[in-house]
Amino acid sequence: MDIPLEPPFPEPLRYVWEWYQELARGRGSSGFGPNPISWLDVLAWSGLMDMRLERWELRALRLLDLSYLLAIAEKESEL
């Protein structure tokens, strides 16, 4: 029996992941690495998409971004 290396993706939250991917594609860079997605980025994106996000969705987007930035920093420190 094969044991998965990671848990299954939580399908009910896929839309939040897709939102994060959209936001991340517009991410800026400081020349030293990727910038965090700012509250203004989220505000502009949600306004353009005519969406009102729930607080937990905003927090989830910010936590996804923090996780990404920490993973990038960890990878860079290994070099």
mmJSON file of the N, C-alpha and C atoms, coordinates in Angstrom:
{"data_MODEL":{"atom_site":{
"group_PDB":["ATOM","ATOM","ATOM","ATOM","ATOM","ATOM","ATOM","ATOM","ATOM","ATOM","ATOM","ATOM","ATOM","ATOM","ATOM","ATOM","ATOM","ATOM","ATOM","ATOM","ATOM","ATOM","ATOM","ATOM","ATOM","ATOM","ATOM","ATOM","ATOM","ATOM","ATOM","ATOM","ATOM","ATOM","ATOM","ATOM","ATOM","ATOM","ATOM","ATOM","ATOM","ATOM","ATOM","ATOM","ATOM","ATOM","ATOM","ATOM","ATOM","ATOM","ATOM","ATOM","ATOM","ATOM","ATOM","ATOM","ATOM","ATOM","ATOM","ATOM","ATOM","ATOM","ATOM","ATOM","ATOM","ATOM","ATOM","ATOM","ATOM","ATOM","ATOM","ATOM","ATOM","ATOM","ATOM","ATOM","ATOM","ATOM","ATOM","ATOM","ATOM","ATOM","ATOM","ATOM","ATOM","ATOM","ATOM","ATOM","ATOM","ATOM","ATOM","ATOM","ATOM","ATOM","ATOM","ATOM","ATOM","ATOM","ATOM","ATOM","ATOM","ATOM","ATOM","ATOM","ATOM","ATOM","ATOM","ATOM","ATOM","ATOM","ATOM","ATOM","ATOM","ATOM","ATOM","ATOM","ATOM","ATOM","ATOM","ATOM","ATOM","ATOM","ATOM","ATOM","ATOM","ATOM","ATOM","ATOM","ATOM","ATOM","ATOM","ATOM","ATOM","ATOM","ATOM","ATOM","ATOM","ATOM","ATOM","ATOM","ATOM","ATOM","ATOM","ATOM","ATOM","ATOM","ATOM","ATOM","ATOM","ATOM","ATOM","ATOM","ATOM","ATOM","ATOM","ATOM","ATOM","ATOM","ATOM","ATOM","ATOM","ATOM","ATOM","ATOM","ATOM","ATOM","ATOM","ATOM","ATOM","ATOM","ATOM","ATOM","ATOM","ATOM","ATOM","ATOM","ATOM","ATOM","ATOM","ATOM","ATOM","ATOM","ATOM","ATOM","ATOM","ATOM","ATOM","ATOM","ATOM","ATOM","ATOM","ATOM","ATOM","ATOM","ATOM","ATOM","ATOM","ATOM","ATOM","ATOM","ATOM","ATOM","ATOM","ATOM","ATOM","ATOM","ATOM","ATOM","ATOM","ATOM","ATOM","ATOM","ATOM","ATOM","ATOM","ATOM","ATOM","ATOM","ATOM","ATOM","ATOM","ATOM","ATOM","ATOM","ATOM","ATOM","ATOM","ATOM","ATOM","ATOM","ATOM","ATOM","ATOM","ATOM","ATOM","ATOM","ATOM"],
"id":[1,2,3,4,5,6,7,8,9,10,11,12,13,14,15,16,17,18,19,20,21,22,23,24,25,26,27,28,29,30,31,32,33,34,35,36,37,38,39,40,41,42,43,44,45,46,47,48,49,50,51,52,53,54,55,56,57,58,59,60,61,62,63,64,65,66,67,68,69,70,71,72,73,74,75,76,77,78,79,80,81,82,83,84,85,86,87,88,89,90,91,92,93,94,95,96,97,98,99,100,101,102,103,104,105,106,107,108,109,110,111,112,113,114,115,116,117,118,119,120,121,122,123,124,125,126,127,128,129,130,131,132,133,134,135,136,137,138,139,140,141,142,143,144,145,146,147,148,149,150,151,152,153,154,155,156,157,158,159,160,161,162,163,164,165,166,167,168,169,170,171,172,173,174,175,176,177,178,179,180,181,182,183,184,185,186,187,188,189,190,191,192,193,194,195,196,197,198,199,200,201,202,203,204,205,206,207,208,209,210,211,212,213,214,215,216,217,218,219,220,221,222,223,224,225,226,227,228,229,230,231,232,233,234,235,236,237],
"type_symbol":["N","C","C","N","C","C","N","C","C","N","C","C","N","C","C","N","C","C","N","C","C","N","C","C","N","C","C","N","C","C","N","C","C","N","C","C","N","C","C","N","C","C","N","C","C","N","C","C","N","C","C","N","C","C","N","C","C","N","C","C","N","C","C","N","C","C","N","C","C","N","C","C","N","C","C","N","C","C","N","C","C","N","C","C","N","C","C","N","C","C","N","C","C","N","C","C","N","C","C","N","C","C","N","C","C","N","C","C","N","C","C","N","C","C","N","C","C","N","C","C","N","C","C","N","C","C","N","C","C","N","C","C","N","C","C","N","C","C","N","C","C","N","C","C","N","C","C","N","C","C","N","C","C","N","C","C","N","C","C","N","C","C","N","C","C","N","C","C","N","C","C","N","C","C","N","C","C","N","C","C","N","C","C","N","C","C","N","C","C","N","C","C","N","C","C","N","C","C","N","C","C","N","C","C","N","C","C","N","C","C","N","C","C","N","C","C","N","C","C","N","C","C","N","C","C","N","C","C","N","C","C","N","C","C","N","C","C"],
"label_atom_id":["N","CA","C","N","CA","C","N","CA","C","N","CA","C","N","CA","C","N","CA","C","N","CA","C","N","CA","C","N","CA","C","N","CA","C","N","CA","C","N","CA","C","N","CA","C","N","CA","C","N","CA","C","N","CA","C","N","CA","C","N","CA","C","N","CA","C","N","CA","C","N","CA","C","N","CA","C","N","CA","C","N","CA","C","N","CA","C","N","CA","C","N","CA","C","N","CA","C","N","CA","C","N","CA","C","N","CA","C","N","CA","C","N","CA","C","N","CA","C","N","CA","C","N","CA","C","N","CA","C","N","CA","C","N","CA","C","N","CA","C","N","CA","C","N","CA","C","N","CA","C","N","CA","C","N","CA","C","N","CA","C","N","CA","C","N","CA","C","N","CA","C","N","CA","C","N","CA","C","N","CA","C","N","CA","C","N","CA","C","N","CA","C","N","CA","C","N","CA","C","N","CA","C","N","CA","C","N","CA","C","N","CA","C","N","CA","C","N","CA","C","N","CA","C","N","CA","C","N","CA","C","N","CA","C","N","CA","C","N","CA","C","N","CA","C","N","CA","C","N","CA","C","N","CA","C","N","CA","C","N","CA","C","N","CA","C","N","CA","C","N","CA","C","N","CA","C"],
"label_alt_id":[null,null,null,null,null,null,null,null,null,null,null,null,null,null,null,null,null,null,null,null,null,null,null,null,null,null,null,null,null,null,null,null,null,null,null,null,null,null,null,null,null,null,null,null,null,null,null,null,null,null,null,null,null,null,null,null,null,null,null,null,null,null,null,null,null,null,null,null,null,null,null,null,null,null,null,null,null,null,null,null,null,null,null,null,null,null,null,null,null,null,null,null,null,null,null,null,null,null,null,null,null,null,null,null,null,null,null,null,null,null,null,null,null,null,null,null,null,null,null,null,null,null,null,null,null,null,null,null,null,null,null,null,null,null,null,null,null,null,null,null,null,null,null,null,null,null,null,null,null,null,null,null,null,null,null,null,null,null,null,null,null,null,null,null,null,null,null,null,null,null,null,null,null,null,null,null,null,null,null,null,null,null,null,null,null,null,null,null,null,null,null,null,null,null,null,null,null,null,null,null,null,null,null,null,null,null,null,null,null,null,null,null,null,null,null,null,null,null,null,null,null,null,null,null,null,null,null,null,null,null,null,null,null,null,null,null,null],
"label_comp_id":["MET","MET","MET","ASP","ASP","ASP","ILE","ILE","ILE","PRO","PRO","PRO","LEU","LEU","LEU","GLU","GLU","GLU","PRO","PRO","PRO","PRO","PRO","PRO","PHE","PHE","PHE","PRO","PRO","PRO","GLU","GLU","GLU","PRO","PRO","PRO","LEU","LEU","LEU","ARG","ARG","ARG","TYR","TYR","TYR","VAL","VAL","VAL","TRP","TRP","TRP","GLU","GLU","GLU","TRP","TRP","TRP","TYR","TYR","TYR","GLN","GLN","GLN","GLU","GLU","GLU","LEU","LEU","LEU","ALA","ALA","ALA","ARG","ARG","ARG","GLY","GLY","GLY","ARG","ARG","ARG","GLY","GLY","GLY","SER","SER","SER","SER","SER","SER","GLY","GLY","GLY","PHE","PHE","PHE","GLY","GLY","GLY","PRO","PRO","PRO","ASN","ASN","ASN","PRO","PRO","PRO","ILE","ILE","ILE","SER","SER","SER","TRP","TRP","TRP","LEU","LEU","LEU","ASP","ASP","ASP","VAL","VAL","VAL","LEU","LEU","LEU","ALA","ALA","ALA","TRP","TRP","TRP","SER","SER","SER","GLY","GLY","GLY","LEU","LEU","LEU","MET","MET","MET","ASP","ASP","ASP","MET","MET","MET","ARG","ARG","ARG","LEU","LEU","LEU","GLU","GLU","GLU","ARG","ARG","ARG","TRP","TRP","TRP","GLU","GLU","GLU","LEU","LEU","LEU","ARG","ARG","ARG","ALA","ALA","ALA","LEU","LEU","LEU","ARG","ARG","ARG","LEU","LEU","LEU","LEU","LEU","LEU","ASP","ASP","ASP","LEU","LEU","LEU","SER","SER","SER","TYR","TYR","TYR","LEU","LEU","LEU","LEU","LEU","LEU","ALA","ALA","ALA","ILE","ILE","ILE","ALA","ALA","ALA","GLU","GLU","GLU","LYS","LYS","LYS","GLU","GLU","GLU","SER","SER","SER","GLU","GLU","GLU","LEU","LEU","LEU"],
"label_asym_id":["A","A","A","A","A","A","A","A","A","A","A","A","A","A","A","A","A","A","A","A","A","A","A","A","A","A","A","A","A","A","A","A","A","A","A","A","A","A","A","A","A","A","A","A","A","A","A","A","A","A","A","A","A","A","A","A","A","A","A","A","A","A","A","A","A","A","A","A","A","A","A","A","A","A","A","A","A","A","A","A","A","A","A","A","A","A","A","A","A","A","A","A","A","A","A","A","A","A","A","A","A","A","A","A","A","A","A","A","A","A","A","A","A","A","A","A","A","A","A","A","A","A","A","A","A","A","A","A","A","A","A","A","A","A","A","A","A","A","A","A","A","A","A","A","A","A","A","A","A","A","A","A","A","A","A","A","A","A","A","A","A","A","A","A","A","A","A","A","A","A","A","A","A","A","A","A","A","A","A","A","A","A","A","A","A","A","A","A","A","A","A","A","A","A","A","A","A","A","A","A","A","A","A","A","A","A","A","A","A","A","A","A","A","A","A","A","A","A","A","A","A","A","A","A","A","A","A","A","A","A","A","A","A","A","A","A","A"],
"label_entity_id":["1","1","1","1","1","1","1","1","1","1","1","1","1","1","1","1","1","1","1","1","1","1","1","1","1","1","1","1","1","1","1","1","1","1","1","1","1","1","1","1","1","1","1","1","1","1","1","1","1","1","1","1","1","1","1","1","1","1","1","1","1","1","1","1","1","1","1","1","1","1","1","1","1","1","1","1","1","1","1","1","1","1","1","1","1","1","1","1","1","1","1","1","1","1","1","1","1","1","1","1","1","1","1","1","1","1","1","1","1","1","1","1","1","1","1","1","1","1","1","1","1","1","1","1","1","1","1","1","1","1","1","1","1","1","1","1","1","1","1","1","1","1","1","1","1","1","1","1","1","1","1","1","1","1","1","1","1","1","1","1","1","1","1","1","1","1","1","1","1","1","1","1","1","1","1","1","1","1","1","1","1","1","1","1","1","1","1","1","1","1","1","1","1","1","1","1","1","1","1","1","1","1","1","1","1","1","1","1","1","1","1","1","1","1","1","1","1","1","1","1","1","1","1","1","1","1","1","1","1","1","1","1","1","1","1","1","1"],
"label_seq_id":[1,1,1,2,2,2,3,3,3,4,4,4,5,5,5,6,6,6,7,7,7,8,8,8,9,9,9,10,10,10,11,11,11,12,12,12,13,13,13,14,14,14,15,15,15,16,16,16,17,17,17,18,18,18,19,19,19,20,20,20,21,21,21,22,22,22,23,23,23,24,24,24,25,25,25,26,26,26,27,27,27,28,28,28,29,29,29,30,30,30,31,31,31,32,32,32,33,33,33,34,34,34,35,35,35,36,36,36,37,37,37,38,38,38,39,39,39,40,40,40,41,41,41,42,42,42,43,43,43,44,44,44,45,45,45,46,46,46,47,47,47,48,48,48,49,49,49,50,50,50,51,51,51,52,52,52,53,53,53,54,54,54,55,55,55,56,56,56,57,57,57,58,58,58,59,59,59,60,60,60,61,61,61,62,62,62,63,63,63,64,64,64,65,65,65,66,66,66,67,67,67,68,68,68,69,69,69,70,70,70,71,71,71,72,72,72,73,73,73,74,74,74,75,75,75,76,76,76,77,77,77,78,78,78,79,79,79],
"pdbx_PDB_ins_code":[null,null,null,null,null,null,null,null,null,null,null,null,null,null,null,null,null,null,null,null,null,null,null,null,null,null,null,null,null,null,null,null,null,null,null,null,null,null,null,null,null,null,null,null,null,null,null,null,null,null,null,null,null,null,null,null,null,null,null,null,null,null,null,null,null,null,null,null,null,null,null,null,null,null,null,null,null,null,null,null,null,null,null,null,null,null,null,null,null,null,null,null,null,null,null,null,null,null,null,null,null,null,null,null,null,null,null,null,null,null,null,null,null,null,null,null,null,null,null,null,null,null,null,null,null,null,null,null,null,null,null,null,null,null,null,null,null,null,null,null,null,null,null,null,null,null,null,null,null,null,null,null,null,null,null,null,null,null,null,null,null,null,null,null,null,null,null,null,null,null,null,null,null,null,null,null,null,null,null,null,null,null,null,null,null,null,null,null,null,null,null,null,null,null,null,null,null,null,null,null,null,null,null,null,null,null,null,null,null,null,null,null,null,null,null,null,null,null,null,null,null,null,null,null,null,null,null,null,null,null,null,null,null,null,null,null,null],
"Cartn_x":[0.84,0.0,0.883,0.643,1.402,0.779,1.624,1.186,1.522,0.529,0.82,1.845,2.678,3.7,3.118,1.956,1.323,-0.175,-0.855,-2.305,-3.006,-4.204,-4.949,-5.309,-5.422,-5.787,-7.224,-7.496,-8.862,-9.711,-10.42,-11.172,-12.089,-12.776,-13.636,-12.866,-11.541,-10.727,-9.964,-10.205,-9.46,-9.587,-10.754,-10.942,-9.997,-9.718,-8.782,-7.38,-6.994,-5.692,-5.613,-6.676,-6.698,-6.615,-7.301,-7.174,-5.732,-5.12,-3.728,-2.824,-3.025,-2.199,-2.374,-3.594,-3.832,-3.08,-3.201,-2.506,-0.992,-0.487,0.956,1.537,0.755,1.258,1.531,0.903,1.143,2.158,2.825,3.774,4.955,5.374,6.559,7.803,8.935,10.213,11.041,11.838,12.696,14.086,14.336,15.676,16.433,15.96,16.558,15.653,14.511,13.562,12.144,11.182,9.784,9.27,8.453,7.779,6.561,6.183,4.918,3.754,2.671,1.444,0.872,0.69,0.262,-1.258,-1.695,-3.134,-3.68,-2.896,-3.349,-3.465,-2.556,-2.663,-3.978,-4.294,-5.53,-6.748,-6.694,-7.805,-8.032,-6.954,-7.077,-7.618,-7.065,-7.488,-8.96,-9.348,-10.74,-11.705,-11.28,-12.12,-12.274,-11.171,-11.229,-12.074,-12.047,-12.807,-14.234,-14.545,-15.855,-16.238,-15.306,-15.512,-15.321,-16.101,-15.926,-15.523,-14.299,-13.76,-14.143,-14.329,-14.541,-13.205,-13.255,-12.01,-11.132,-11.721,-10.919,-10.251,-10.908,-10.31,-9.105,-9.236,-8.103,-6.941,-7.239,-6.179,-5.543,-6.36,-5.825,-4.878,-5.254,-4.375,-3.053,-3.129,-1.904,-1.037,-1.66,-0.894,-0.255,-0.959,-0.361,0.864,0.731,1.851,3.022,2.738,3.798,4.508,3.745,4.341,5.251,4.806,5.624,6.919,6.814,7.999,8.975,8.459,9.337,10.036,9.33,9.939,11.037,10.812,11.831,13.051,12.825,13.938,14.723,14.026,14.703,15.544,14.999,15.735,16.983,16.85,17.985,19.075,18.657,19.645,20.43,19.872,20.563,21.673,21.635,22.63,23.959],
"Cartn_y":[-1.186,0.0,1.247,2.125,3.362,4.42,5.031,6.111,7.422,8.324,9.598,10.412,11.133,11.963,13.244,13.617,14.83,14.595,15.383,15.195,15.601,15.101,15.494,16.983,17.576,18.989,19.158,20.156,20.376,21.057,20.268,20.769,21.956,22.005,23.168,24.494,24.428,25.65,25.939,25.172,25.36,26.793,27.386,28.744,29.735,29.55,30.452,30.263,29.034,28.758,29.419,29.345,29.964,31.481,32.048,33.486,33.84,33.062,33.331,33.279,32.301,32.194,33.419,33.922,35.139,36.314,36.481,37.575,37.442,36.246,36.019,36.325,36.126,36.44,37.929,38.767,40.206,40.695,39.768,40.102,40.9,41.89,42.654,42.041,42.642,42.181,43.383,43.201,44.286,44.209,43.2,42.962,41.984,41.806,40.861,39.644,39.67,38.583,39.09,38.198,38.6,39.449,40.432,41.235,40.477,40.737,40.179,40.774,40.047,40.6,41.542,42.797,43.797,43.835,44.491,44.692,45.496,46.453,47.238,46.381,45.425,44.488,43.717,43.233,42.462,43.352,44.574,45.512,45.82,46.114,46.417,45.21,44.047,42.829,42.525,42.572,42.248,43.281,44.548,45.578,45.363,45.042,44.777,43.547,42.578,41.346,41.465,42.628,42.89,41.815,41.577,40.551,41.154,40.68,41.043,39.777,39.79,38.609,38.6,37.408,37.228,37.422,37.774,37.97,36.737,35.563,34.343,34.093,34.513,34.35,35.278,36.501,37.434,36.875,36.363,35.784,34.577,33.769,32.597,33.022,34.054,34.554,35.048,35.781,36.302,35.168,34.138,33.001,32.192,32.045,31.382,32.156,33.478,34.298,34.226,34.266,34.153,32.806,31.751,30.417,30.384,30.997,31.056,31.818,32.985,33.804,33.114,32.431,31.691,30.539,29.861,28.77,29.294,30.442,31.058,31.432,32.048,32.452,31.237,30.161,28.938,28.339,28.329,27.796,28.623,29.955,30.847,30.649,30.392,30.225,28.916,27.965,26.691,26.802,27.87,28.025,28.477],
"Cartn_z":[0.0,0.0,0.0,-0.966,-1.054,-0.143,0.653,1.53,0.841,0.674,0.003,0.791,0.074,0.711,1.294,0.831,1.336,1.439,2.247,2.375,1.085,0.868,-0.339,-0.286,-1.453,-1.526,-1.051,-0.2,0.283,-0.803,-1.566,-2.723,-2.424,-1.273,-1.021,-0.957,-0.784,-0.701,-1.991,-3.029,-4.286,-4.8,-4.67,-5.179,-4.494,-3.203,-2.507,-3.075,-3.352,-3.968,-5.35,-6.122,-7.448,-7.338,-6.342,-6.121,-5.799,-4.928,-4.556,-5.786,-6.639,-7.844,-8.734,-8.874,-9.656,-9.058,-7.755,-7.078,-7.213,-7.061,-7.1,-8.48,-9.522,-10.876,-11.05,-10.238,-10.307,-9.296,-8.63,-7.565,-8.118,-7.362,-7.703,-7.078,-7.411,-6.878,-6.483,-5.45,-4.989,-5.611,-6.405,-6.914,-6.026,-4.804,-3.87,-3.669,-4.294,-4.159,-4.31,-4.214,-4.406,-3.248,-3.596,-2.578,-2.057,-0.822,-0.337,-1.12,-1.188,-1.746,-0.688,-1.051,-0.062,0.066,1.135,1.303,0.126,-0.373,-1.52,-2.771,-2.935,-4.06,-3.986,-2.798,-2.606,-2.833,-2.307,-2.475,-3.951,-4.685,-6.116,-6.877,-6.612,-7.306,-7.031,-5.755,-5.429,-6.008,-6.064,-6.676,-8.173,-8.83,-10.268,-10.593,-9.699,-9.908,-9.36,-8.746,-8.159,-7.142,-6.229,-5.206,-3.825,-2.888,-1.48,-0.742,-0.233,0.432,1.902,2.427,3.855,4.576,5.84,6.598,6.584,6.74,6.781,5.429,4.336,3.009,2.854,3.357,3.334,4.144,5.326,6.17,5.486,4.833,4.133,3.015,2.266,1.2,1.77,2.87,3.488,4.045,4.617,5.131,4.003,2.899,1.74,1.269,1.22,0.763,1.741,3.021,4.024,3.892,3.694,3.525,2.308,1.224,0.004,0.262,0.875,1.124,2.07,3.084,4.0,3.278,2.38,1.619,0.703,0.079,-0.778,0.054,1.211,2.076,2.556,2.899,3.347,2.221,1.037,-0.118,-0.393,-0.297,-0.53,0.532,1.767,2.838,2.712,1.965,1.744,0.71,-0.094,-1.165,-0.66],
"occupancy":[1.0,1.0,1.0,1.0,1.0,1.0,1.0,1.0,1.0,1.0,1.0,1.0,1.0,1.0,1.0,1.0,1.0,1.0,1.0,1.0,1.0,1.0,1.0,1.0,1.0,1.0,1.0,1.0,1.0,1.0,1.0,1.0,1.0,1.0,1.0,1.0,1.0,1.0,1.0,1.0,1.0,1.0,1.0,1.0,1.0,1.0,1.0,1.0,1.0,1.0,1.0,1.0,1.0,1.0,1.0,1.0,1.0,1.0,1.0,1.0,1.0,1.0,1.0,1.0,1.0,1.0,1.0,1.0,1.0,1.0,1.0,1.0,1.0,1.0,1.0,1.0,1.0,1.0,1.0,1.0,1.0,1.0,1.0,1.0,1.0,1.0,1.0,1.0,1.0,1.0,1.0,1.0,1.0,1.0,1.0,1.0,1.0,1.0,1.0,1.0,1.0,1.0,1.0,1.0,1.0,1.0,1.0,1.0,1.0,1.0,1.0,1.0,1.0,1.0,1.0,1.0,1.0,1.0,1.0,1.0,1.0,1.0,1.0,1.0,1.0,1.0,1.0,1.0,1.0,1.0,1.0,1.0,1.0,1.0,1.0,1.0,1.0,1.0,1.0,1.0,1.0,1.0,1.0,1.0,1.0,1.0,1.0,1.0,1.0,1.0,1.0,1.0,1.0,1.0,1.0,1.0,1.0,1.0,1.0,1.0,1.0,1.0,1.0,1.0,1.0,1.0,1.0,1.0,1.0,1.0,1.0,1.0,1.0,1.0,1.0,1.0,1.0,1.0,1.0,1.0,1.0,1.0,1.0,1.0,1.0,1.0,1.0,1.0,1.0,1.0,1.0,1.0,1.0,1.0,1.0,1.0,1.0,1.0,1.0,1.0,1.0,1.0,1.0,1.0,1.0,1.0,1.0,1.0,1.0,1.0,1.0,1.0,1.0,1.0,1.0,1.0,1.0,1.0,1.0,1.0,1.0,1.0,1.0,1.0,1.0,1.0,1.0,1.0,1.0,1.0,1.0,1.0,1.0,1.0,1.0,1.0,1.0],
"B_iso_or_equiv":[0.0,0.0,0.0,0.0,0.0,0.0,0.0,0.0,0.0,0.0,0.0,0.0,0.0,0.0,0.0,0.0,0.0,0.0,0.0,0.0,0.0,0.0,0.0,0.0,0.0,0.0,0.0,0.0,0.0,0.0,0.0,0.0,0.0,0.0,0.0,0.0,0.0,0.0,0.0,0.0,0.0,0.0,0.0,0.0,0.0,0.0,0.0,0.0,0.0,0.0,0.0,0.0,0.0,0.0,0.0,0.0,0.0,0.0,0.0,0.0,0.0,0.0,0.0,0.0,0.0,0.0,0.0,0.0,0.0,0.0,0.0,0.0,0.0,0.0,0.0,0.0,0.0,0.0,0.0,0.0,0.0,0.0,0.0,0.0,0.0,0.0,0.0,0.0,0.0,0.0,0.0,0.0,0.0,0.0,0.0,0.0,0.0,0.0,0.0,0.0,0.0,0.0,0.0,0.0,0.0,0.0,0.0,0.0,0.0,0.0,0.0,0.0,0.0,0.0,0.0,0.0,0.0,0.0,0.0,0.0,0.0,0.0,0.0,0.0,0.0,0.0,0.0,0.0,0.0,0.0,0.0,0.0,0.0,0.0,0.0,0.0,0.0,0.0,0.0,0.0,0.0,0.0,0.0,0.0,0.0,0.0,0.0,0.0,0.0,0.0,0.0,0.0,0.0,0.0,0.0,0.0,0.0,0.0,0.0,0.0,0.0,0.0,0.0,0.0,0.0,0.0,0.0,0.0,0.0,0.0,0.0,0.0,0.0,0.0,0.0,0.0,0.0,0.0,0.0,0.0,0.0,0.0,0.0,0.0,0.0,0.0,0.0,0.0,0.0,0.0,0.0,0.0,0.0,0.0,0.0,0.0,0.0,0.0,0.0,0.0,0.0,0.0,0.0,0.0,0.0,0.0,0.0,0.0,0.0,0.0,0.0,0.0,0.0,0.0,0.0,0.0,0.0,0.0,0.0,0.0,0.0,0.0,0.0,0.0,0.0,0.0,0.0,0.0,0.0,0.0,0.0,0.0,0.0,0.0,0.0,0.0,0.0],
"pdbx_formal_charge":[null,null,null,null,null,null,null,null,null,null,null,null,null,null,null,null,null,null,null,null,null,null,null,null,null,null,null,null,null,null,null,null,null,null,null,null,null,null,null,null,null,null,null,null,null,null,null,null,null,null,null,null,null,null,null,null,null,null,null,null,null,null,null,null,null,null,null,null,null,null,null,null,null,null,null,null,null,null,null,null,null,null,null,null,null,null,null,null,null,null,null,null,null,null,null,null,null,null,null,null,null,null,null,null,null,null,null,null,null,null,null,null,null,null,null,null,null,null,null,null,null,null,null,null,null,null,null,null,null,null,null,null,null,null,null,null,null,null,null,null,null,null,null,null,null,null,null,null,null,null,null,null,null,null,null,null,null,null,null,null,null,null,null,null,null,null,null,null,null,null,null,null,null,null,null,null,null,null,null,null,null,null,null,null,null,null,null,null,null,null,null,null,null,null,null,null,null,null,null,null,null,null,null,null,null,null,null,null,null,null,null,null,null,null,null,null,null,null,null,null,null,null,null,null,null,null,null,null,null,null,null,null,null,null,null,null,null],
"auth_seq_id":[1,1,1,2,2,2,3,3,3,4,4,4,5,5,5,6,6,6,7,7,7,8,8,8,9,9,9,10,10,10,11,11,11,12,12,12,13,13,13,14,14,14,15,15,15,16,16,16,17,17,17,18,18,18,19,19,19,20,20,20,21,21,21,22,22,22,23,23,23,24,24,24,25,25,25,26,26,26,27,27,27,28,28,28,29,29,29,30,30,30,31,31,31,32,32,32,33,33,33,34,34,34,35,35,35,36,36,36,37,37,37,38,38,38,39,39,39,40,40,40,41,41,41,42,42,42,43,43,43,44,44,44,45,45,45,46,46,46,47,47,47,48,48,48,49,49,49,50,50,50,51,51,51,52,52,52,53,53,53,54,54,54,55,55,55,56,56,56,57,57,57,58,58,58,59,59,59,60,60,60,61,61,61,62,62,62,63,63,63,64,64,64,65,65,65,66,66,66,67,67,67,68,68,68,69,69,69,70,70,70,71,71,71,72,72,72,73,73,73,74,74,74,75,75,75,76,76,76,77,77,77,78,78,78,79,79,79],
"auth_comp_id":["MET","MET","MET","ASP","ASP","ASP","ILE","ILE","ILE","PRO","PRO","PRO","LEU","LEU","LEU","GLU","GLU","GLU","PRO","PRO","PRO","PRO","PRO","PRO","PHE","PHE","PHE","PRO","PRO","PRO","GLU","GLU","GLU","PRO","PRO","PRO","LEU","LEU","LEU","ARG","ARG","ARG","TYR","TYR","TYR","VAL","VAL","VAL","TRP","TRP","TRP","GLU","GLU","GLU","TRP","TRP","TRP","TYR","TYR","TYR","GLN","GLN","GLN","GLU","GLU","GLU","LEU","LEU","LEU","ALA","ALA","ALA","ARG","ARG","ARG","GLY","GLY","GLY","ARG","ARG","ARG","GLY","GLY","GLY","SER","SER","SER","SER","SER","SER","GLY","GLY","GLY","PHE","PHE","PHE","GLY","GLY","GLY","PRO","PRO","PRO","ASN","ASN","ASN","PRO","PRO","PRO","ILE","ILE","ILE","SER","SER","SER","TRP","TRP","TRP","LEU","LEU","LEU","ASP","ASP","ASP","VAL","VAL","VAL","LEU","LEU","LEU","ALA","ALA","ALA","TRP","TRP","TRP","SER","SER","SER","GLY","GLY","GLY","LEU","LEU","LEU","MET","MET","MET","ASP","ASP","ASP","MET","MET","MET","ARG","ARG","ARG","LEU","LEU","LEU","GLU","GLU","GLU","ARG","ARG","ARG","TRP","TRP","TRP","GLU","GLU","GLU","LEU","LEU","LEU","ARG","ARG","ARG","ALA","ALA","ALA","LEU","LEU","LEU","ARG","ARG","ARG","LEU","LEU","LEU","LEU","LEU","LEU","ASP","ASP","ASP","LEU","LEU","LEU","SER","SER","SER","TYR","TYR","TYR","LEU","LEU","LEU","LEU","LEU","LEU","ALA","ALA","ALA","ILE","ILE","ILE","ALA","ALA","ALA","GLU","GLU","GLU","LYS","LYS","LYS","GLU","GLU","GLU","SER","SER","SER","GLU","GLU","GLU","LEU","LEU","LEU"],
"auth_asym_id":["A","A","A","A","A","A","A","A","A","A","A","A","A","A","A","A","A","A","A","A","A","A","A","A","A","A","A","A","A","A","A","A","A","A","A","A","A","A","A","A","A","A","A","A","A","A","A","A","A","A","A","A","A","A","A","A","A","A","A","A","A","A","A","A","A","A","A","A","A","A","A","A","A","A","A","A","A","A","A","A","A","A","A","A","A","A","A","A","A","A","A","A","A","A","A","A","A","A","A","A","A","A","A","A","A","A","A","A","A","A","A","A","A","A","A","A","A","A","A","A","A","A","A","A","A","A","A","A","A","A","A","A","A","A","A","A","A","A","A","A","A","A","A","A","A","A","A","A","A","A","A","A","A","A","A","A","A","A","A","A","A","A","A","A","A","A","A","A","A","A","A","A","A","A","A","A","A","A","A","A","A","A","A","A","A","A","A","A","A","A","A","A","A","A","A","A","A","A","A","A","A","A","A","A","A","A","A","A","A","A","A","A","A","A","A","A","A","A","A","A","A","A","A","A","A","A","A","A","A","A","A","A","A","A","A","A","A"],
"auth_atom_id":["N","CA","C","N","CA","C","N","CA","C","N","CA","C","N","CA","C","N","CA","C","N","CA","C","N","CA","C","N","CA","C","N","CA","C","N","CA","C","N","CA","C","N","CA","C","N","CA","C","N","CA","C","N","CA","C","N","CA","C","N","CA","C","N","CA","C","N","CA","C","N","CA","C","N","CA","C","N","CA","C","N","CA","C","N","CA","C","N","CA","C","N","CA","C","N","CA","C","N","CA","C","N","CA","C","N","CA","C","N","CA","C","N","CA","C","N","CA","C","N","CA","C","N","CA","C","N","CA","C","N","CA","C","N","CA","C","N","CA","C","N","CA","C","N","CA","C","N","CA","C","N","CA","C","N","CA","C","N","CA","C","N","CA","C","N","CA","C","N","CA","C","N","CA","C","N","CA","C","N","CA","C","N","CA","C","N","CA","C","N","CA","C","N","CA","C","N","CA","C","N","CA","C","N","CA","C","N","CA","C","N","CA","C","N","CA","C","N","CA","C","N","CA","C","N","CA","C","N","CA","C","N","CA","C","N","CA","C","N","CA","C","N","CA","C","N","CA","C","N","CA","C","N","CA","C","N","CA","C","N","CA","C","N","CA","C","N","CA","C","N","CA","C","N","CA","C"],
"pdbx_PDB_model_num":[1,1,1,1,1,1,1,1,1,1,1,1,1,1,1,1,1,1,1,1,1,1,1,1,1,1,1,1,1,1,1,1,1,1,1,1,1,1,1,1,1,1,1,1,1,1,1,1,1,1,1,1,1,1,1,1,1,1,1,1,1,1,1,1,1,1,1,1,1,1,1,1,1,1,1,1,1,1,1,1,1,1,1,1,1,1,1,1,1,1,1,1,1,1,1,1,1,1,1,1,1,1,1,1,1,1,1,1,1,1,1,1,1,1,1,1,1,1,1,1,1,1,1,1,1,1,1,1,1,1,1,1,1,1,1,1,1,1,1,1,1,1,1,1,1,1,1,1,1,1,1,1,1,1,1,1,1,1,1,1,1,1,1,1,1,1,1,1,1,1,1,1,1,1,1,1,1,1,1,1,1,1,1,1,1,1,1,1,1,1,1,1,1,1,1,1,1,1,1,1,1,1,1,1,1,1,1,1,1,1,1,1,1,1,1,1,1,1,1,1,1,1,1,1,1,1,1,1,1,1,1,1,1,1,1,1,1]
}}}
